[in-house]
């Protein structure tokens, strides 16, 4: 559908808030053998389900599982290899196996070919982000998972430092995925972590209604 002189395109999910200019990431150098530039699916780490996700998609544990909501596509790669045909064939065959068929299938096909850019900049879920002080003392940056944060045997104040606001404010893209969408909580209690990001979305919504004629308010 795209002109042959278009060599790349940035796909973004509809449930995202774009906070900053994306030219830098759009111009990311891509290897000829790289189909997509992507972000790690950090929500799997936060929920404590990352390893089971790798197993589900048939990915070795020394690789990463990416979130398909942000994909900088290398169109030259996709055209030369008839990749769309291969992806669709795989989807028709395998979609019943997977709870997230498009994302799981793309991961299974391309986990060892993609390039990664930082999730905290370009695919940030509205979650708590608390740094593990014990891991940091060993030179490792590790964020607490939700099971860690709800473990009564862990001294939360000593073990973790809350970096949520710093990470939120530096992000270029916030991805309100799954049940983390602020608009789902207009008339009911909102999760405390989602609330830290909700104002950004509602401010954007307000600006949209003020500046775009003919929109009906939800």
Backbone as JSON Lines, residues from 0, in Angstrom:
{"i":0,"aa":"X","n":[0.82,-1.21,0.0],"ca":[0.0,0.0,0.0],"c":[0.86,1.26,0.0]}
{"i":1,"aa":"X","n":[2.11,1.16,0.43],"ca":[2.97,2.33,0.56],"c":[3.87,2.48,-0.67]}
{"i":2,"aa":"X","n":[4.24,3.72,-1.03],"ca":[5.16,3.93,-2.16],"c":[6.49,3.23,-1.92]}
{"i":3,"aa":"X","n":[7.12,2.77,-2.99],"ca":[8.37,2.03,-2.88],"c":[9.5,2.86,-2.28]}
{"i":4,"aa":"X","n":[9.4,4.19,-2.38],"ca":[10.47,5.02,-1.83],"c":[10.33,5.24,-0.32]}
{"i":5,"aa":"X","n":[9.25,4.73,0.28],"ca":[9.12,4.77,1.74],"c":[9.83,3.55,2.31]}
{"i":6,"aa":"X","n":[10.9,3.78,3.06],"ca":[11.75,2.68,3.52],"c":[11.44,2.23,4.95]}
{"i":7,"aa":"X","n":[10.73,3.05,5.68],"ca":[10.41,2.69,7.07],"c":[9.1,3.35,7.47]}
{"i":8,"aa":"X","n":[8.43,2.75,8.43],"ca":[7.2,3.34,8.96],"c":[7.12,2.96,10.44]}
{"i":9,"aa":"X","n":[6.62,3.89,11.24],"ca":[6.5,3.67,12.68],"c":[5.05,3.33,13.0]}
{"i":10,"aa":"X","n":[4.83,2.09,13.47],"ca":[3.49,1.67,13.9],"c":[3.37,1.92,15.4]}
{"i":11,"aa":"X","n":[2.26,2.55,15.81],"ca":[1.97,2.79,17.22],"c":[0.54,2.36,17.52]}
{"i":12,"aa":"X","n":[0.34,1.67,18.64],"ca":[-1.01,1.32,19.07],"c":[-1.85,2.57,19.32]}
{"i":13,"aa":"X","n":[-3.15,2.42,19.25],"ca":[-4.06,3.56,19.44],"c":[-4.16,3.99,20.91]}
{"i":14,"aa":"X","n":[-3.82,3.09,21.85],"ca":[-3.95,3.43,23.28],"c":[-2.65,3.99,23.85]}
{"i":15,"aa":"X","n":[-2.04,4.9,23.09],"ca":[-0.77,5.51,23.5],"c":[-0.91,7.02,23.59]}
{"i":16,"aa":"X","n":[-0.11,7.61,24.47],"ca":[0.01,9.06,24.56],"c":[1.43,9.44,24.14]}
{"i":17,"aa":"X","n":[1.53,10.27,23.1],"ca":[2.84,10.69,22.6],"c":[3.17,12.02,23.25]}
{"i":18,"aa":"X","n":[4.21,12.04,24.08],"ca":[4.53,13.23,24.87],"c":[5.6,14.1,24.23]}
{"i":19,"aa":"X","n":[6.46,13.5,23.41],"ca":[7.61,14.24,22.89],"c":[7.86,13.88,21.43]}
{"i":20,"aa":"X","n":[8.72,14.66,20.8],"ca":[9.09,14.49,19.4],"c":[9.74,13.11,19.18]}
{"i":21,"aa":"X","n":[9.35,12.41,18.09],"ca":[9.81,11.04,17.85],"c":[10.81,10.93,16.7]}
{"i":22,"aa":"X","n":[11.31,12.06,16.2],"ca":[12.22,12.01,15.06],"c":[13.45,11.15,15.36]}
{"i":23,"aa":"X","n":[14.01,11.3,16.55],"ca":[15.24,10.57,16.89],"c":[15.04,9.06,16.8]}
{"i":24,"aa":"X","n":[13.96,8.55,17.36],"ca":[13.75,7.1,17.31],"c":[13.36,6.66,15.9]}
{"i":25,"aa":"X","n":[12.63,7.52,15.17],"ca":[12.26,7.18,13.79],"c":[13.49,7.02,12.92]}
{"i":26,"aa":"X","n":[14.55,7.75,13.22],"ca":[15.78,7.7,12.42],"c":[16.8,6.7,12.97]}
{"i":27,"aa":"X","n":[16.38,5.83,13.87],"ca":[17.28,4.8,14.42],"c":[17.92,3.99,13.29]}
{"i":28,"aa":"X","n":[19.25,3.89,13.27],"ca":[19.9,3.05,12.25],"c":[19.44,1.59,12.39]}
{"i":29,"aa":"X","n":[19.03,1.0,11.28],"ca":[18.57,-0.39,11.29],"c":[19.5,-1.25,10.44]}
{"i":30,"aa":"X","n":[19.86,-2.41,10.99],"ca":[20.62,-3.37,10.19],"c":[19.77,-3.83,9.0]}
{"i":31,"aa":"X","n":[20.44,-4.22,7.93],"ca":[19.7,-4.72,6.76],"c":[18.91,-5.97,7.1]}
{"i":32,"aa":"X","n":[19.42,-6.73,8.08],"ca":[18.77,-8.0,8.45],"c":[17.78,-7.84,9.61]}
{"i":33,"aa":"X","n":[17.43,-6.59,9.95],"ca":[16.49,-6.33,11.05],"c":[15.13,-5.96,10.5]}
{"i":34,"aa":"X","n":[14.08,-6.71,10.82],"ca":[12.74,-6.36,10.33],"c":[12.09,-5.23,11.12]}
{"i":35,"aa":"X","n":[12.32,-5.21,12.44],"ca":[11.63,-4.25,13.3],"c":[12.56,-3.74,14.4]}
{"i":36,"aa":"X","n":[12.42,-2.46,14.74],"ca":[12.97,-1.91,15.98],"c":[11.83,-1.87,16.98]}
{"i":37,"aa":"X","n":[12.06,-2.41,18.18],"ca":[10.98,-2.65,19.13],"c":[11.43,-2.31,20.55]}
{"i":38,"aa":"X","n":[10.52,-2.49,21.51],"ca":[10.81,-2.31,22.94],"c":[10.51,-3.61,23.69]}
{"i":39,"aa":"X","n":[11.29,-3.86,24.7],"ca":[11.05,-5.01,25.56],"c":[9.65,-4.92,26.17]}
{"i":40,"aa":"X","n":[8.99,-6.06,26.32],"ca":[7.66,-6.1,26.94],"c":[7.83,-6.06,28.45]}
{"i":41,"aa":"X","n":[8.12,-4.87,28.96],"ca":[8.47,-4.73,30.37],"c":[7.31,-5.06,31.29]}
{"i":42,"aa":"X","n":[6.07,-4.99,30.81],"ca":[4.93,-5.3,31.66],"c":[5.0,-6.75,32.15]}
{"i":43,"aa":"X","n":[5.56,-7.64,31.32],"ca":[5.72,-9.02,31.74],"c":[6.63,-9.14,32.95]}
{"i":44,"aa":"X","n":[7.69,-8.29,32.99],"ca":[8.56,-8.26,34.17],"c":[7.8,-7.74,35.38]}
{"i":45,"aa":"X","n":[7.04,-6.66,35.18],"ca":[6.31,-6.06,36.29],"c":[5.3,-7.04,36.89]}
{"i":46,"aa":"X","n":[4.69,-7.86,36.04],"ca":[3.66,-8.78,36.5],"c":[4.23,-10.14,36.93]}
{"i":47,"aa":"X","n":[5.54,-10.32,36.73],"ca":[6.16,-11.58,37.14],"c":[5.87,-12.73,36.2]}
{"i":48,"aa":"X","n":[5.5,-12.43,34.94],"ca":[5.09,-13.48,34.0],"c":[6.02,-13.6,32.79]}
{"i":49,"aa":"X","n":[7.19,-12.95,32.85],"ca":[8.03,-12.84,31.65],"c":[8.53,-14.21,31.17]}
{"i":50,"aa":"X","n":[9.0,-15.04,32.08],"ca":[9.55,-16.34,31.67],"c":[8.48,-17.23,31.06]}
{"i":51,"aa":"X","n":[7.29,-17.21,31.62],"ca":[6.22,-18.03,31.05],"c":[5.82,-17.52,29.67]}
{"i":52,"aa":"X","n":[5.94,-16.19,29.47],"ca":[5.65,-15.61,28.16],"c":[6.67,-16.08,27.13]}
{"i":53,"aa":"X","n":[7.95,-16.09,27.5],"ca":[9.0,-16.6,26.61],"c":[8.71,-18.06,26.24]}
{"i":54,"aa":"X","n":[8.33,-18.85,27.22],"ca":[8.05,-20.27,26.96],"c":[6.85,-20.42,26.02]}
{"i":55,"aa":"X","n":[5.82,-19.61,26.24],"ca":[4.62,-19.69,25.42],"c":[4.93,-19.4,23.95]}
{"i":56,"aa":"X","n":[5.8,-18.42,23.71],"ca":[6.13,-18.03,22.35],"c":[7.3,-18.82,21.76]}
{"i":57,"aa":"X","n":[7.85,-19.77,22.53],"ca":[8.95,-20.59,22.04],"c":[10.24,-19.81,21.86]}
{"i":58,"aa":"X","n":[10.55,-18.92,22.83],"ca":[11.74,-18.07,22.74],"c":[12.73,-18.49,23.82]}
{"i":59,"aa":"X","n":[14.0,-18.71,23.48],"ca":[15.02,-19.03,24.5],"c":[15.11,-17.92,25.54]}
{"i":60,"aa":"X","n":[15.45,-18.29,26.76],"ca":[15.44,-17.33,27.87],"c":[16.55,-16.29,27.79]}
{"i":61,"aa":"X","n":[17.5,-16.46,26.9],"ca":[18.55,-15.43,26.74],"c":[18.16,-14.38,25.71]}
{"i":62,"aa":"X","n":[16.91,-14.43,25.22],"ca":[16.39,-13.41,24.31],"c":[15.27,-12.64,25.01]}
{"i":63,"aa":"X","n":[14.81,-11.58,24.35],"ca":[13.75,-10.75,24.89],"c":[12.45,-10.92,24.1]}
{"i":64,"aa":"X","n":[11.35,-10.71,24.8],"ca":[10.02,-10.72,24.2],"c":[9.59,-9.27,24.03]}
{"i":65,"aa":"X","n":[9.22,-8.87,22.81],"ca":[8.9,-7.47,22.57],"c":[7.39,-7.23,22.54]}
{"i":66,"aa":"X","n":[7.03,-5.99,22.83],"ca":[5.63,-5.57,22.77],"c":[5.37,-5.01,21.38]}
{"i":67,"aa":"X","n":[4.36,-5.53,20.69],"ca":[4.1,-5.16,19.3],"c":[3.34,-3.85,19.16]}
{"i":68,"aa":"X","n":[3.11,-3.14,20.25],"ca":[2.43,-1.85,20.18],"c":[3.31,-0.74,19.64]}
{"i":69,"aa":"X","n":[4.62,-0.93,19.7],"ca":[5.59,0.01,19.13],"c":[6.48,-0.78,18.18]}
{"i":70,"aa":"X","n":[6.43,-0.46,16.89],"ca":[7.25,-1.18,15.92],"c":[7.71,-0.22,14.81]}
{"i":71,"aa":"X","n":[9.0,0.02,14.75],"ca":[9.58,0.74,13.62],"c":[9.92,-0.31,12.57]}
{"i":72,"aa":"X","n":[9.2,-0.28,11.45],"ca":[9.28,-1.36,10.47],"c":[10.28,-1.03,9.36]}
{"i":73,"aa":"X","n":[11.14,-1.99,9.07],"ca":[12.1,-1.9,7.98],"c":[11.41,-2.44,6.72]}
{"i":74,"aa":"X","n":[10.85,-1.54,5.92],"ca":[10.05,-1.96,4.77],"c":[10.88,-2.64,3.69]}
{"i":75,"aa":"X","n":[12.15,-2.26,3.57],"ca":[13.01,-2.93,2.59],"c":[13.16,-4.42,2.93]}
{"i":76,"aa":"X","n":[13.38,-4.69,4.22],"ca":[13.48,-6.09,4.67],"c":[12.17,-6.83,4.37]}
{"i":77,"aa":"X","n":[11.05,-6.24,4.74],"ca":[9.76,-6.91,4.6],"c":[9.41,-7.17,3.14]}
{"i":78,"aa":"X","n":[9.74,-6.22,2.27],"ca":[9.42,-6.41,0.85],"c":[10.29,-7.49,0.21]}
{"i":79,"aa":"X","n":[11.58,-7.46,0.48],"ca":[12.5,-8.4,-0.18],"c":[12.19,-9.85,0.19]}
{"i":80,"aa":"X","n":[11.64,-10.07,1.37],"ca":[11.43,-11.43,1.86],"c":[9.95,-11.85,1.83]}
{"i":81,"aa":"X","n":[9.1,-11.04,1.2],"ca":[7.66,-11.32,1.19],"c":[7.18,-11.62,2.62]}
{"i":82,"aa":"X","n":[7.64,-10.81,3.56],"ca":[7.4,-11.09,4.98],"c":[5.92,-11.03,5.34]}
{"i":83,"aa":"X","n":[5.16,-10.13,4.71],"ca":[3.75,-10.03,5.04],"c":[3.04,-11.35,4.75]}
{"i":84,"aa":"X","n":[3.39,-11.97,3.62],"ca":[2.82,-13.27,3.28],"c":[3.15,-14.33,4.31]}
{"i":85,"aa":"X","n":[4.44,-14.36,4.74],"ca":[4.85,-15.35,5.74],"c":[4.14,-15.11,7.08]}
{"i":86,"aa":"X","n":[4.03,-13.84,7.47],"ca":[3.37,-13.51,8.74],"c":[1.9,-13.93,8.71]}
{"i":87,"aa":"X","n":[1.22,-13.61,7.62],"ca":[-0.2,-13.98,7.51],"c":[-0.38,-15.5,7.48]}
{"i":88,"aa":"X","n":[0.49,-16.2,6.76],"ca":[0.41,-17.67,6.75],"c":[0.55,-18.23,8.16]}
{"i":89,"aa":"X","n":[1.53,-17.69,8.91],"ca":[1.75,-18.16,10.28],"c":[0.54,-17.84,11.15]}
{"i":90,"aa":"X","n":[-0.04,-16.66,10.94],"ca":[-1.21,-16.28,11.73],"c":[-2.39,-17.21,11.47]}
{"i":91,"aa":"X","n":[-2.64,-17.51,10.19],"ca":[-3.76,-18.4,9.85],"c":[-3.56,-19.78,10.48]}
{"i":92,"aa":"X","n":[-2.32,-20.25,10.52],"ca":[-2.03,-21.59,11.07],"c":[-2.06,-21.61,12.59]}
{"i":93,"aa":"X","n":[-1.51,-20.57,13.23],"ca":[-1.17,-20.66,14.65],"c":[-2.01,-19.8,15.58]}
{"i":94,"aa":"X","n":[-2.91,-18.96,15.09],"ca":[-3.53,-17.97,15.96],"c":[-4.32,-18.58,17.12]}
{"i":95,"aa":"X","n":[-4.82,-19.78,16.97],"ca":[-5.61,-20.39,18.04],"c":[-4.74,-20.82,19.22]}
{"i":96,"aa":"X","n":[-3.43,-20.95,18.99],"ca":[-2.52,-21.38,20.06],"c":[-2.23,-20.27,21.06]}
{"i":97,"aa":"X","n":[-2.38,-19.01,20.63],"ca":[-1.82,-17.9,21.39],"c":[-2.89,-16.96,21.94]}
{"i":98,"aa":"X","n":[-2.75,-16.51,23.19],"ca":[-3.68,-15.52,23.73],"c":[-3.5,-14.14,23.1]}
{"i":99,"aa":"X","n":[-2.26,-13.84,22.64],"ca":[-1.97,-12.57,21.96],"c":[-1.4,-12.91,20.59]}
{"i":100,"aa":"X","n":[-2.27,-13.32,19.67],"ca":[-1.77,-13.97,18.44],"c":[-0.83,-13.13,17.6]}
{"i":101,"aa":"X","n":[-1.15,-11.86,17.35],"ca":[-0.24,-11.07,16.51],"c":[1.11,-10.92,17.18]}
{"i":102,"aa":"X","n":[1.11,-10.53,18.46],"ca":[2.36,-10.28,19.17],"c":[3.15,-11.57,19.38]}
{"i":103,"aa":"X","n":[2.48,-12.64,19.79],"ca":[3.18,-13.91,20.03],"c":[3.8,-14.45,18.75]}
{"i":104,"aa":"X","n":[3.06,-14.39,17.66],"ca":[3.56,-14.93,16.4],"c":[4.74,-14.12,15.88]}
{"i":105,"aa":"X","n":[4.66,-12.8,15.96],"ca":[5.78,-11.96,15.53],"c":[7.02,-12.23,16.39]}
{"i":106,"aa":"X","n":[6.82,-12.41,17.68],"ca":[7.95,-12.73,18.56],"c":[8.57,-14.07,18.19]}
{"i":107,"aa":"X","n":[7.71,-15.06,17.97],"ca":[8.21,-16.39,17.63],"c":[9.01,-16.36,16.32]}
{"i":108,"aa":"X","n":[8.57,-15.55,15.36],"ca":[9.21,-15.51,14.06],"c":[10.5,-14.67,14.06]}
{"i":109,"aa":"X","n":[10.54,-13.61,14.88],"ca":[11.6,-12.6,14.7],"c":[12.38,-12.26,15.97]}
{"i":110,"aa":"X","n":[12.24,-13.03,17.05],"ca":[12.88,-12.68,18.32],"c":[14.39,-12.5,18.2]}
{"i":111,"aa":"X","n":[15.03,-13.22,17.28],"ca":[16.49,-13.16,17.16],"c":[16.96,-12.2,16.06]}
{"i":112,"aa":"X","n":[16.03,-11.42,15.5],"ca":[16.39,-10.51,14.41],"c":[16.1,-9.04,14.72]}
{"i":113,"aa":"X","n":[15.29,-8.77,15.73],"ca":[14.87,-7.4,16.0],"c":[15.96,-6.62,16.75]}
{"i":114,"aa":"X","n":[15.86,-5.3,16.69],"ca":[16.69,-4.4,17.49],"c":[15.8,-3.74,18.54]}
{"i":115,"aa":"X","n":[16.41,-3.41,19.69],"ca":[15.65,-2.84,20.79],"c":[16.05,-1.39,21.07]}
{"i":116,"aa":"X","n":[15.05,-0.59,21.41],"ca":[15.27,0.74,21.96],"c":[14.63,0.77,23.35]}
{"i":117,"aa":"X","n":[14.94,1.75,24.19],"ca":[14.52,1.69,25.6],"c":[13.01,1.74,25.8]}
{"i":118,"aa":"X","n":[12.49,0.75,26.51],"ca":[11.06,0.71,26.82],"c":[10.64,1.9,27.67]}
{"i":119,"aa":"X","n":[11.54,2.36,28.57],"ca":[11.17,3.46,29.48],"c":[10.95,4.77,28.73]}
{"i":120,"aa":"X","n":[11.47,4.86,27.5],"ca":[11.26,6.05,26.69],"c":[10.09,5.87,25.73]}
{"i":121,"aa":"X","n":[10.0,4.7,25.09],"ca":[9.11,4.56,23.93],"c":[7.96,3.58,24.11]}
{"i":122,"aa":"X","n":[7.85,2.94,25.26],"ca":[6.73,2.02,25.46],"c":[6.52,1.81,26.95]}
{"i":123,"aa":"X","n":[6.22,2.9,27.64],"ca":[6.14,2.86,29.1],"c":[4.73,2.54,29.57]}
{"i":124,"aa":"X","n":[4.51,1.38,30.2],"ca":[3.18,1.11,30.78],"c":[3.0,1.94,32.05]}
{"i":125,"aa":"X","n":[1.76,2.36,32.35],"ca":[1.52,3.16,33.55],"c":[1.52,2.31,34.82]}
{"i":126,"aa":"X","n":[2.69,1.95,35.24],"ca":[2.88,1.08,36.41],"c":[3.75,1.79,37.44]}
{"i":127,"aa":"X","n":[3.85,1.19,38.63],"ca":[4.88,1.61,39.59],"c":[6.24,1.17,39.06]}
{"i":128,"aa":"X","n":[7.27,2.0,39.25],"ca":[8.64,1.62,38.9],"c":[9.53,1.87,40.11]}
{"i":129,"aa":"X","n":[9.85,0.78,40.82],"ca":[10.64,0.87,42.03],"c":[11.94,0.1,41.85]}
{"i":130,"aa":"X","n":[13.05,0.8,42.09],"ca":[14.38,0.23,41.84],"c":[14.8,-0.62,43.04]}
{"i":131,"aa":"X","n":[15.31,-1.8,42.75],"ca":[15.79,-2.74,43.76],"c":[17.17,-2.28,44.23]}
{"i":132,"aa":"X","n":[17.25,-1.78,45.46],"ca":[18.5,-1.23,46.0],"c":[19.56,-2.33,46.14]}
{"i":133,"aa":"X","n":[19.14,-3.51,46.53],"ca":[20.09,-4.62,46.71],"c":[20.75,-4.98,45.38]}
{"i":134,"aa":"X","n":[19.96,-5.05,44.3],"ca":[20.52,-5.34,42.98],"c":[21.41,-4.19,42.51]}
{"i":135,"aa":"X","n":[20.99,-2.96,42.8],"ca":[21.77,-1.78,42.38],"c":[23.14,-1.76,43.03]}
{"i":136,"aa":"X","n":[23.23,-2.24,44.26],"ca":[24.53,-2.29,44.97],"c":[25.5,-3.25,44.28]}
{"i":137,"aa":"X","n":[24.96,-4.14,43.44],"ca":[25.79,-5.09,42.68],"c":[25.97,-4.63,41.23]}
{"i":138,"aa":"X","n":[25.54,-3.4,40.94],"ca":[25.69,-2.87,39.59],"c":[24.61,-3.3,38.62]}
{"i":139,"aa":"X","n":[23.49,-3.82,39.14],"ca":[22.39,-4.29,38.29],"c":[21.17,-3.39,38.48]}
{"i":140,"aa":"X","n":[20.6,-2.89,37.38],"ca":[19.36,-2.12,37.47],"c":[18.19,-3.09,37.33]}
{"i":141,"aa":"X","n":[17.46,-3.25,38.41],"ca":[16.32,-4.16,38.42],"c":[15.14,-3.45,39.06]}
{"i":142,"aa":"X","n":[13.97,-3.59,38.44],"ca":[12.75,-3.02,39.0],"c":[11.96,-4.09,39.73]}
{"i":143,"aa":"X","n":[11.37,-3.69,40.84],"ca":[10.54,-4.62,41.6],"c":[9.32,-5.02,40.78]}
{"i":144,"aa":"X","n":[8.98,-6.3,40.83],"ca":[7.74,-6.76,40.22],"c":[6.59,-6.54,41.2]}
{"i":145,"aa":"X","n":[5.38,-6.66,40.74],"ca":[4.24,-6.52,41.64],"c":[4.25,-7.61,42.72]}
{"i":146,"aa":"X","n":[4.61,-8.86,42.41],"ca":[4.75,-9.84,43.5],"c":[5.78,-9.41,44.55]}
{"i":147,"aa":"X","n":[6.91,-8.78,44.1],"ca":[7.89,-8.26,45.06],"c":[7.28,-7.19,45.96]}
{"i":148,"aa":"X","n":[6.51,-6.3,45.34],"ca":[5.94,-5.16,46.08],"c":[4.85,-5.58,47.05]}
{"i":149,"aa":"X","n":[4.33,-6.79,46.86],"ca":[3.27,-7.29,47.74],"c":[3.76,-8.43,48.63]}
{"i":150,"aa":"X","n":[5.06,-8.6,48.72],"ca":[5.65,-9.66,49.54],"c":[5.83,-9.15,50.97]}
{"i":151,"aa":"X","n":[5.08,-9.68,51.93],"ca":[5.16,-9.17,53.31],"c":[6.5,-9.42,53.98]}
{"i":152,"aa":"X","n":[7.31,-10.34,53.45],"ca":[8.61,-10.63,54.06],"c":[9.7,-9.66,53.6]}
{"i":153,"aa":"X","n":[9.38,-8.76,52.67],"ca":[10.34,-7.78,52.16],"c":[10.07,-6.42,52.79]}
{"i":154,"aa":"X","n":[11.13,-5.8,53.34],"ca":[11.02,-4.44,53.86],"c":[10.99,-3.48,52.68]}
{"i":155,"aa":"X","n":[9.81,-3.02,52.34],"ca":[9.62,-2.25,51.11],"c":[10.44,-0.95,51.11]}
{"i":156,"aa":"X","n":[10.45,-0.23,52.22],"ca":[11.13,1.07,52.27],"c":[12.64,0.92,52.16]}
{"i":157,"aa":"X","n":[13.18,-0.15,52.72],"ca":[14.64,-0.35,52.66],"c":[15.07,-0.96,51.33]}
{"i":158,"aa":"X","n":[14.23,-1.81,50.76],"ca":[14.63,-2.59,49.58],"c":[14.45,-1.83,48.27]}
{"i":159,"aa":"X","n":[13.42,-0.96,48.19],"ca":[13.08,-0.34,46.91],"c":[13.02,1.18,47.01]}
{"i":160,"aa":"X","n":[13.48,1.84,45.93],"ca":[13.37,3.3,45.8],"c":[12.41,3.59,44.66]}
{"i":161,"aa":"X","n":[11.4,4.43,44.93],"ca":[10.37,4.73,43.94],"c":[10.9,5.75,42.92]}
{"i":162,"aa":"X","n":[11.0,5.32,41.66],"ca":[11.46,6.21,40.58],"c":[10.35,6.46,39.56]}
{"i":163,"aa":"X","n":[9.11,6.19,39.95],"ca":[7.98,6.25,39.0],"c":[7.85,7.61,38.33]}
{"i":164,"aa":"X","n":[7.85,8.67,39.12],"ca":[7.61,10.0,38.56],"c":[8.73,10.44,37.63]}
{"i":165,"aa":"X","n":[9.98,10.11,37.99],"ca":[11.11,10.47,37.12],"c":[11.01,9.75,35.78]}
{"i":166,"aa":"X","n":[10.66,8.47,35.82],"ca":[10.54,7.69,34.58],"c":[9.35,8.19,33.77]}
{"i":167,"aa":"X","n":[8.22,8.43,34.43],"ca":[7.03,8.94,33.73],"c":[7.33,10.25,33.02]}
{"i":168,"aa":"X","n":[8.02,11.16,33.7],"ca":[8.23,12.49,33.14],"c":[9.25,12.49,32.0]}
{"i":169,"aa":"X","n":[10.12,11.48,31.95],"ca":[11.11,11.4,30.88],"c":[10.62,10.63,29.66]}
{"i":170,"aa":"X","n":[9.52,9.91,29.79],"ca":[9.04,9.05,28.71],"c":[8.58,9.87,27.5]}
{"i":171,"aa":"X","n":[8.83,9.33,26.31],"ca":[8.33,9.91,25.08],"c":[6.93,9.37,24.78]}
{"i":172,"aa":"X","n":[6.71,8.08,25.1],"ca":[5.43,7.44,24.82],"c":[4.97,6.69,26.07]}
{"i":173,"aa":"X","n":[3.73,6.91,26.47],"ca":[3.11,6.1,27.51],"c":[2.06,5.21,26.85]}
{"i":174,"aa":"X","n":[2.12,3.94,27.14],"ca":[1.25,2.94,26.5],"c":[0.24,2.44,27.53]}
{"i":175,"aa":"X","n":[-1.0,2.88,27.41],"ca":[-2.05,2.49,28.35],"c":[-2.65,1.14,27.94]}
{"i":176,"aa":"X","n":[-1.88,0.1,28.08],"ca":[-2.27,-1.22,27.59],"c":[-3.22,-1.94,28.54]}
{"i":177,"aa":"X","n":[-3.86,-2.96,28.02],"ca":[-4.75,-3.87,28.76],"c":[-5.71,-3.09,29.68]}
{"i":178,"aa":"X","n":[-5.68,-3.37,30.98],"ca":[-6.64,-2.74,31.91],"c":[-6.07,-1.48,32.54]}
{"i":179,"aa":"X","n":[-5.01,-0.9,31.95],"ca":[-4.36,0.27,32.51],"c":[-4.83,1.58,31.86]}
{"i":180,"aa":"X","n":[-5.97,1.54,31.2],"ca":[-6.48,2.69,30.46],"c":[-7.29,3.61,31.39]}
{"i":181,"aa":"X","n":[-6.9,4.88,31.54],"ca":[-7.62,5.77,32.47],"c":[-9.09,5.93,32.14]}
{"i":182,"aa":"X","n":[-9.43,5.9,30.84],"ca":[-10.83,6.13,30.46],"c":[-11.76,5.0,30.88]}
{"i":183,"aa":"X","n":[-11.18,3.88,31.33],"ca":[-12.02,2.79,31.84],"c":[-12.51,3.08,33.26]}
{"i":184,"aa":"X","n":[-11.95,4.13,33.88],"ca":[-12.23,4.38,35.3],"c":[-12.88,5.76,35.51]}
{"i":185,"aa":"X","n":[-13.64,6.21,34.53],"ca":[-14.3,7.52,34.66],"c":[-15.27,7.54,35.84]}
{"i":186,"aa":"X","n":[-15.99,6.43,36.04],"ca":[-17.04,6.41,37.06],"c":[-16.83,5.34,38.11]}
{"i":187,"aa":"X","n":[-15.57,4.93,38.3],"ca":[-15.27,3.95,39.34],"c":[-13.84,4.17,39.84]}
{"i":188,"aa":"X","n":[-13.49,3.59,40.98],"ca":[-12.16,3.82,41.54],"c":[-11.06,3.39,40.57]}
{"i":189,"aa":"X","n":[-9.99,4.17,40.54],"ca":[-8.87,3.9,39.64],"c":[-7.69,3.36,40.45]}
{"i":190,"aa":"X","n":[-6.92,2.46,39.86],"ca":[-5.73,1.95,40.53],"c":[-4.77,3.1,40.83]}
{"i":191,"aa":"X","n":[-4.08,3.04,41.98],"ca":[-3.19,4.14,42.38],"c":[-2.07,4.36,41.38]}
{"i":192,"aa":"X","n":[-1.52,3.27,40.83],"ca":[-0.43,3.43,39.87],"c":[-0.93,4.08,38.58]}
{"i":193,"aa":"X","n":[-2.08,3.63,38.08],"ca":[-2.65,4.21,36.86],"c":[-2.99,5.68,37.08]}
{"i":194,"aa":"X","n":[-3.41,6.03,38.3],"ca":[-3.78,7.42,38.6],"c":[-2.61,8.37,38.41]}
{"i":195,"aa":"X","n":[-1.37,7.89,38.62],"ca":[-0.2,8.74,38.43],"c":[-0.01,9.17,36.98]}
{"i":196,"aa":"X","n":[-0.62,8.44,36.06],"ca":[-0.49,8.72,34.63],"c":[-1.79,9.24,34.01]}
{"i":197,"aa":"X","n":[-2.88,9.14,34.75],"ca":[-4.19,9.43,34.17],"c":[-4.35,10.9,33.8]}
{"i":198,"aa":"X","n":[-3.81,11.79,34.63],"ca":[-3.96,13.21,34.36],"c":[-3.37,13.63,33.03]}
{"i":199,"aa":"X","n":[-2.27,12.99,32.63],"ca":[-1.65,13.29,31.34],"c":[-2.63,13.0,30.21]}
{"i":200,"aa":"X","n":[-3.31,11.85,30.32],"ca":[-4.24,11.47,29.25],"c":[-5.46,12.38,29.24]}
{"i":201,"aa":"X","n":[-6.03,12.67,30.43],"ca":[-7.23,13.5,30.47],"c":[-6.95,14.93,30.04]}
{"i":202,"aa":"X","n":[-5.73,15.44,30.33],"ca":[-5.35,16.76,29.82],"c":[-5.29,16.77,28.3]}
{"i":203,"aa":"X","n":[-4.76,15.68,27.74],"ca":[-4.68,15.55,26.28],"c":[-6.08,15.46,25.68]}
{"i":204,"aa":"X","n":[-6.95,14.69,26.33],"ca":[-8.33,14.58,25.86],"c":[-9.02,15.94,25.85]}
{"i":205,"aa":"X","n":[-8.84,16.71,26.93],"ca":[-9.45,18.03,27.02],"c":[-8.97,18.93,25.89]}
{"i":206,"aa":"X","n":[-7.66,18.92,25.66],"ca":[-7.09,19.74,24.57],"c":[-7.65,19.32,23.21]}
{"i":207,"aa":"X","n":[-7.82,18.02,23.01],"ca":[-8.35,17.52,21.75],"c":[-9.76,18.06,21.5]}
{"i":208,"aa":"X","n":[-10.63,17.98,22.52],"ca":[-12.01,18.46,22.36],"c":[-12.06,19.97,22.13]}
{"i":209,"aa":"X","n":[-11.1,20.68,22.72],"ca":[-11.07,22.14,22.56],"c":[-10.61,22.56,21.17]}
{"i":210,"aa":"X","n":[-9.82,21.71,20.52],"ca":[-9.18,22.12,19.27],"c":[-9.67,21.41,18.01]}
{"i":211,"aa":"X","n":[-10.45,20.35,18.18],"ca":[-10.95,19.62,17.01],"c":[-12.46,19.78,16.95]}
{"i":212,"aa":"X","n":[-12.92,20.37,15.88],"ca":[-14.36,20.63,15.74],"c":[-15.11,19.34,15.42]}
{"i":213,"aa":"X","n":[-16.35,19.26,15.94],"ca":[-17.24,18.17,15.55],"c":[-17.09,16.9,16.35]}
{"i":214,"aa":"X","n":[-16.2,16.88,17.37],"ca":[-16.05,15.68,18.17],"c":[-17.16,15.6,19.22]}
{"i":215,"aa":"X","n":[-17.71,14.41,19.4],"ca":[-18.72,14.2,20.45],"c":[-18.03,13.7,21.7]}
{"i":216,"aa":"X","n":[-18.34,14.32,22.81],"ca":[-17.71,13.91,24.06],"c":[-18.21,12.54,24.5]}
{"i":217,"aa":"X","n":[-17.27,11.75,25.04],"ca":[-17.63,10.41,25.55],"c":[-18.36,10.54,26.87]}
